[in-house]
Amino acid sequence: MTDLDSEPCPRVRARAGLRAVSRHIVRQLGMLNSSFGELPLSPVQAHALIELSNQAVSIKQLAQRLNIDKSNASRAVTHLTEKGFAYTQCNPKDTRSLLAHLTPQGKKLLQKLHHQQNTMFDQILSQLSTEEATTIESAMATYNKAISRTQAQQGYTIREIIPEDDQAIAKLIREVSAEYGLCADKGFSVADPSLDNTSEQYQVAGACYWVIELDGELLGGVGIAPLSGEKGVCELQKMYFSKQLRGKGFAKRMAYLALDYACEQQYQACYLETTACLTEAISLYESLGFEHMSQHLGDTGHDACEMPMLLKLS
């Protein structure tokens, strides 16, 4: 069988499917049309009208809320003003900017817009059970969150570790460990003799370590390696992130990267050891499907990590 004939991995299939669904939804909702349904508005103008419904906003604020460039937001307001749906005034807090307001005519049009959209979505919901609608809402909220995290991660580089990274990643691991009270004299991974030459430890078959870099500075990392003494089982290792990275979704992204690699290496399960004070990490592992175990596996040497967890991969 050639590479061209091989079955694509699940994430590649998911990517193709998600792109197709997103594309069709955009088309079905008429977002490519010059007018927004039956109203004299473009899709951008319609969204601008909605943002002006509660209070006046500046062009900059409008651009940020609609996730468009400032010139596009400015054109939308100009067109709304020309049609009599909005007007602008100097911003009393910043004389260099203008605040856009809705006119009485714009407020009437907004009511028609809400009625049009509510009617359309009522018709869509009539095709779905309550359970299906709830599932879609939840999935789309998750999808939206993933998009926001992707935007927050722009500019960062994820790559495999090289020997020149050893000093920086060791420093990061020690700093984060100290932050949570995971001292070297208590049997945690920060005490590993190999910490200062991390890159060497991932040269064996079935092992890899990835780092996150921004402007030449290492800010996080995670590794996968065979679990000593357990055939077919790998271990999720040295998952550490600086404060600068937290809240941007990198932990889940890096975990998925490592687990995808583990599947490609045909491991049957992934093991990890953690400790109770790492509450954020435990929640992450549980969300990924890791289950708590009553006994430890293999020989990790981290006797202070009292919480073993396992994820079946096949």
N, C-alpha and C positions, 0 to 999 in steps of 0.2 A: 504494500500500500504506500503510495506517495504522500508527501505532506499535503498536497492539494486535495487528496481523497480523504484525509483524516477528519474525524469529527471535531468541530471547533469546541473550545472549552466553554463551560456554561456562561462565564462572564462575557465572552465574545458574542454568544447567541443573545444574551440579555441586551447587550449594547445595540445590536441590530434591531431587535424587537422594540426597544424603547425609542430608538430614533424614528422608526416607522410609525409607532403610535403617536408620538409627539407631533410628527409632521402631519398626520391625518387629523388630529384634533385641531391644530392651528387652521387647517384648511376648512374643516367642518364648521368651525365657529366664525368663519368669514374674516379672519384676521389678515388675509391677503387682499381683501377687497378695498377699493378706494373709499367706500362708504360703509358705515357701521349699521348694518341692517337697513331699515327703512328711514333712518335719520340722516340729516345733512351734516354728517360728521365722519371724519376718518377714524380708524381705530385709535390712533394716538390722541386725537382731539377728544374722543369719547372718554378715554381714561383720564385725560387732563380735567375734563368737566367733573368727573367723579371726585377727583382730589380737591377740587375747589368747593365742594359741596358743604363742608363743615367750617372752613375758615380760609381767609386769604393766604396765599403762599407765594414765595418768591420763585423766580425762574430756577434758581439753583436748587431750592427745595423740591420743586416739581420734577426736575431732572433726576434727583436722587430717588424720589419715591417711585418714579416710572422706570428707573434704571435705563435712562436714555441720555445721550449727550446734551449739553446745555443748549446748543444751537437748535437741536430738534425740539426741545421744550419751548424755546423762545418762539419758534415758528408756529407751534401749536397754539400758544397764547395769542400770537398775532392774528392767526386765522379766526380764533374764537372772538377776538375783539372786533375784527372786520365784519363778522356776521352778527354782531350785536349781542353775543352771548356772554361776554366778559368785558371788563375794563381794568385798567392798571392805574395805580397811584404810587407815589414815592413812598418808600419804606421809611417810616419815622425812626426806626432803629438803625438804618443804614441807608443814607441818602444816595449811595452808589447803586442801589438795586430798586426794583419795582415789585410791588405786590399785586397779584392778579386776584380779582374778585368776580363773582358771578353777577350778572345783571338779572332783573326780574324775568326777562325773556330766557336767560340761561337757566334759571331755576325751573321754569316751566318745561324747558327742553330736557332737563335732568330728570324730571318726573316721568316724561315719556320714555327716556332711556331706561330707567329702572323698570318701568312697566314692560317694555320690549324684552329686556333681559330676563325678568322674572317669568314672563310667559314662555320664553324659549326653554328655560331650565325646568319649569314645571312640566313641559312636554317631554323633556329628556328624562326627568325623574319618574314620569308615568310609565316608562319602559322598564323600570327597575323596582325590585323589592326594597323594603326598608333596610334589610341586611346588606343587600348589594350596594345601595347608596352610601351606607355608613362605611363599608369596606373601601369604596372608591374615594370617599372623602379622606379617610385615614391614609390611604396609599398616596394620594396627591399631596397631602400635608408632608409626608415623609419625602416625597420627590422634591417638593419645594425647599425643604430643609437641606437636602443634598445639594441643590443648586446654589443655595446661599453659602454653604460651606465651601463649595468649589470656588466661588468668587473670592471668599476670604483666603483661600490657599494660593491665589495667583502670585507668581514671583518666586515661590519656593521650588527647590529642586530636590527630587527624591532619586537617589542612586545607590549603587552598591558601595560598600566601604572599601577604602584603599589604605595601605600602610600609613600614608601621611595623615590619616584621620585619627590614628590611635591615641595620640596625646589629648586631642580635643574631646573625643568620645569618653575617654576615661575621666577627664575632668568633669564633664557633664553628668556622668553616672554618679560620681562622688558627691557632686553638689545637690542633685535631686534626692539622693539617698539620705544625705544629712538633713535636708528639708523635712523629710518624713521620719527622722529619727532612726533610720536603718544603718546603724553603725557597723563598721568592719569587724568589730570584736564580738558581734552577736550572731554570726553565722549566715549573714545575708550575702547576696551575689556580689555586693560591693567589695567583699573580702577575697574574691577570686584572684589567685596569683596571676592569671592570664589577662587581667583587666587592662594592663598597659600595652598589650599587644593583641587587641581584640581581632584585628583583621586576620591574623594567623589562625585563629581558632575556627574560622569559617572557610577554610580552604579544603576541608574534607568533603567527600561526596555527600550530597543531600543536605548541605548546609549553606546558608547565605545570611548576610547582615546588610540592612539598608539604613542609610542615614538621610536626614532632612537638612538641607543647607539653604541659607539665605545670605547673599552677598559675601560668600566665603566663610560664614560662621555656621558651625554645626549646632543644631538646636534639638535634635532628637534621633532616635534610632530604635530598631527592633531586629531580632534575629530568629532564625529557625535552624535547628541542628538535631541530629539523631539523639534520641534519649539513651544514654548509656545503660545497658543491661536489658533493654526492651526492644525486641525486633519489630520493625514496622511501625514504631511510634516515634514521633518527633517531639521536640520541646520548644515552646515559645519562650524566647529568652531576651533578657536585657532590653525591655521595653521602657524607655525613659524619654521624657519630653520636658523641655525648659518651660518656664512660665509664659514665655512669649508665644508658644505654640498652642497653649491650652485654650479650649473653647472654640477652636477652628475646625474641629472634626478630624484632625490628623490621627488620633488614636485609633478610631475605627478604620480609617483608610489604610493605615499601616498594618493593622491586624489582618484586614482582608488581603492585603498584598502578601503577607507572610503565609496565610492559610491557603491562598491560591497556589503559591509555590509548593506548599506541602502536598497539595492534591496532585500537582504535576509530578512530584517526586514519588507518587504512589504510596505515601504513608497511609496507614489505616486509621490512625488517631493522632491527635495533638494533645500534649500534656503541658501543664504549667504548675508552678507553685507560687503562691502569693501569701500575703499576711493581712490580718484584719484591719490594720490602720489604713490600707490602701483602698478606701471605700469606692472611689471613682473607678479604679481599675477593676475591682470585683464586679461592679455594675456593668462595666463594658464586657467583661468576659461572659457574664451571664446572658447579656443581650446577644452575644455571638453564638450561644448554644452550649457553652462549657457547663459541665455539671460537676457539682462538688463530690469528692470522693472521701471515703472513710480511711483509706490507706494511701501511702505514698507509692510511687512507681520509680523504678530505675535507681540510679545513683547520681543525684545532682550535687550533693555536698552542701545543700542549703538547709541545714537542720532547723533553722529559725523560722522558715516559711511553713507555717502550720496548716495552710489551706491548699491542698492539692485539688486540681480540677482537670477534667478530661473532655475533649470534644471528639466524637467519632466522625471520621471523614469519609468512610465508605461502608 
